[in-house]
Amino acid sequence: MKRVGERGEGKWAEISWDQAMDEIAAQLNDIIKKHGPESITLGFGTYPKGGAIPSRMFCQAIGSPQHLTIDGPIASLPILWPMS
């Protein structure tokens, strides 16, 4: 679903998964071009740790060192966690 009205109006349109992913990717690319990959941060809380690995892989893929976990901020340790 995609909001087509102003926030709070409750107006939505159904869109495909492909369209949703394309729009999200375009917005992320715009942010990275304007502000750099460091402007994207992913945080991972207390839920079972299986999700920390994919979120870290996502950060690596976009070139962001900003990956935070419940164990501590990876973002503060870029030398220990090189983006390869």
Beta strands, then each sheet from edge to edge (+ up, - down):
strand 1: 2-3
strand 2: 12-13
strand 3: 42-44
strand 4: 67-69
strand 5: 72-73
sheet 1: 1+ 2-
sheet 2: 3+ 4+ 5-
end
